Amino acid sequence: MKFEQYHADLRVQIDYQLEQHINALPEQASPLSDAMSYALLGNGKRVRPLLMSIVSEMLNIPQGKVSSSACAIECIHAYSLVHDDLPAMDDDDLRRGQPTCHILYDEGMAILAGDALQTMAFDIIINDPLLKDKEKISALSLLSKASGYKGMCGGQAIDLTFTDQLIDLNTLTELHQLKTGALLQACVSIPMVLAGDINKDAQKALILFAQKIGLAFQVQDDILDVTSDSATLGKPSGSDEQANKSTFPALLGLSAAQDYLDKLYSEALNSLKQLPYETDPLRDFAQYIIKRNY
């Protein structure tokens, strides 16, 4: 199956599963559940479940065994976008071509929707009947680390700290390894834990791939913010520059940022050579990350 069709089918499956989780909420007509549904079920690319699905198939893990973790990661990602868009963070009015959650539902309800999506992520894994208790604990541990102080939230804190300030390449790299890369790395580490019999060298190679492609994801995001248009991006282009955010094109220049993206892509592909598996789907995933236009 071609990568594009695989991705399209995966999006349909994940969207359906996420909708089932939303529909299972009591009092579905409440403003909170409406805001949660709006934030979660919009036109997302489902990049993180895609990576988790590819890695799981490569490691011969049944898809049903990782579906809860894939949905949980999307809940975390959706919550992070809702909070990132808030006036106290990036102060964006548009997301995925639609009004941001706080614009449509007001700021207070958007904050609560993000909070509820975050806790729903852990609830989904806890109540998965296909996972053993030990597997649930492992998945929850990896997800909480990737989304908390040592992951996404820690990266966001660095981002806020260095807005309107000079930043060096090492700090900018750390920022995005935490803010963007940590969740993508969890999409690799959770299937590895569920597989249970991965040798050390393969583990290191997979983690390295996730680190390189996670950083490449953010570099490409930064480049697109400069080179693409609002209609394609589904959000205002040039918003990072206007907000004086720390980005790779701002620090390195656009040409050097593109060179850095190419370097990360090459390093990600090289890491796959250490794996005793069929890695073409991961190569397709890496190419998708650096070639996407939104």
N, C-alpha and C positions, 0 to 999 in steps of 0.2 A: 504494500500500500504506500502511495506517495505521502510524503511528509505533510503536505497541505491538507490532504483528505484526513489523515490521522489526526491532525490538529483540529480540524473542523468537527470530526466525530467526537473527539474528547471534549470539546467545548459544549456540545449538545448534552453529553452525559453529565458533566459537572454542573452545568446550568440546571438540569433536571434535579439532580441530587440536592443542590443548594436550595432550590425552590421547595423541595419536600421538607427540608429542615425549617424553612421559614413558615411553611404551612402548618407545621406541627406546633408552632407557638400558640399559646392560649390567647383569646381575644385578638384575632388576627386584624380586626379593623381598627385597632388602637393606633394613635399617631406614632408611637414608638416602633411598632412592628412595620408600619408603612415606611418609615424612614430607614429602618434596617433593610427592608426589601429593596428599596430604591438604591441604596448604596451597594448592596451585594449582587443584585441581579441585573445591573446595567451591562453595557456592552464591553465586558472585560475580555482581555486576550487569553486569560487563564494560562499564563506562562508557567507559573509555579506548578500547578497540577500536571501540566504537559511534561515538564522535566521529571517530576516524580513518577509519572506513568512510564516514561521511556526507561528510566533507571530500573524500575520495578520489573518491567518485562525483560530487560537485559539480565536481571538477577533471578529470573524465574519465580517471581512472587506473584500470586494471583491478584488481579486488579481489585477484587473485592476486599482484599486485606489492607489495601492502602487508600481506599476511597475516602475513609473518614479523615485520614491525615491530609489528603489532598483538599477536601472541603474545609478542614480546619485552617489550613494555610491561606485559603482564599478569604476566609472570614477575617483572619488577622490582617491580610493585605487590604481588604476593603475598609476595615476600621482605621488603618493607618492613613488611607487616602482621605477619609472623612475628616480626620483630625489635622492632617497636613493642610487641607484646604481652609481651615478656620482662620479668622482674622488674626488671631494671635500667632499663627504659624506662617503659611505662605500667602494667606488672604486671597484665594482664587475664587472666582465666580463661575468657572466653567470646568467641567470634568467629563471626558468621554462624549463631548459634544452636547452635554446637557447641563442645566444649572447644578451647581454643587449642592450637597445635602443641606448645608446651613442656609443657603439662599432659598431653597424650597420649603424647608421645614422650620427654620429659625435656628439660631446658634445653640440654644440650650438643648433642643431635641437632637441636633446633630451630634453633640457631645455624648448624649445618652445612647444614641444609636451606635456610635463607635465603641463605647464601653460594653454595650450588650453584645455586639458582634465579637468582641474579644473574648468575653466569657463563654459565648456560644461555641467558639472554636474548641475550647477545652472540654465542654460538655459533649460535643460530638464524639470526641475520641473516647472519653470515659464510658459512654454508652454504646460503644461499638461491640456487638455480640461476637464478632469474628476474631477479636484480639484477646490474647491472654492478658492477665493482669500485669505480668512482667513487661509485656510488649506495650501496653498502655502507658505504664510508668516511663519507659524509655522514650516513647514518642512525645509524651507530655514534657519530659525533661528537655529534650532537644528543641521542641517548639517554644517553650517558655524562655530558654536561653537565647534563641534566635530573635525573639520578639521583644525582649526586655532590655535591661541596663547594659548587658554585654552584647547586645545586638541592635535591632532596629531603633529602639528608643534612645540608646546611647549615641547612635549615629545622628539621629535627629537633634539631640542636644548639642553635639558639635556643630551641626549645621546652623542652629540658632545662634550659637556663641560667635561664630565667625562671619555671620552676615554683616556686611559693611566693614569688614576687617580684612587685612592681608592674611593669606593662608599659604603654607608651603605644601609641596607635593605630597610629602609623607602624611601630613595631617589630613589633606583632602582625600588621599587614598584610604586612610583609616576611616574617615567619615563615611565613605560610600561602601567600604567592606562591611561596615556595621549596618548602615541604614538600608542598603539594597541587597548586599551580598549575603548577609546572614540568613535571610529567609530562603534564598536560592540554595544555599549550602544545606539547609535543613531538608530540602527536597531530595537531596542525595543521601544525607546521613540517616534519615528515618528509614528509607528502604534498606540501607545497609544493616541497620539494627534488626529489622524484621527478617532479613535473609539469614543473618546469624553465622554464616560460615565463610565470610569474605577474608582472604588473606591480607596481611598488613600492607603489602606493596600495592595491592589493588585498592585498598581503602585510601591510602595516601594519594594515589593517582586520581581517584574519583573526587576526593576533597579538593585537590589542586585544580581539577577541571572546573568544579563549582566555584571556587574562588576567582579564577581567571575570568570565567564567563559572567559571573555576577558583577565583577568590576566593569567588564566590557559592556554589560547592559546599561550601566549608569553613564559610562562615557558616551555611548550612542544616544542616550536620552539627552545629555548635555548638548551634543552636536545637533540633534534634531531641533532642540529649542532655538538654535541659531539659524539653521538652514531651512526648516520646514515652515509651513503656514498653519494658521489656527484651524482651518477647516480640516486639514489632514490630521493634525495632532489631536483634535477634539478638545483643546484647551488653548489659551492665548499663547502664541509663539512669542519668544523674546521676553517671557515673564521673569526668567531667572536673572537676565541682565538688568531689567528694570528694577527688580528687588535687590540688586547688588548681591546675589547669591554666589557662593563659592562653587565654581564649575571648572571643568577641565579646559574648555575653550578660553574661558576668562583668564586662567592661570598660564596656560601653555601657548595659547593662540589656536585658531581653528585647524590649521595644517598640522601642527604638532600633536594636537588632540586626536586627529585622524590617524596619524602614525602610531600613537599610543594604542588606539583601538586595534589597529592591525597587529601590533605586537602581542596584545593580550589574546587575540583570536588565535594567533600562531602558537602561543604557549598553551592555550587550552587544548588545541588539537594534538600537540606533542604529548601532553599528559595522557591522552587516550591510547598512545602506543604501548603503554605499560600494562594495559588491561587484557586479560585473556578472554575477552568477550567480543561479540559482534557490536561494534561501536558506530556503525554508519548512522543510526538514528540520532546519536549524540552529536555527531558531526553536522547532521542536518539542523539540529537544534541550535548549535553554535552559529551556523551560517544565518539562520533565521534571526537570531539576536542582533547580529551586526548589520544585517541587510534590511531590517524592518524600517518602515517610514513613519511609524507612530507608536 
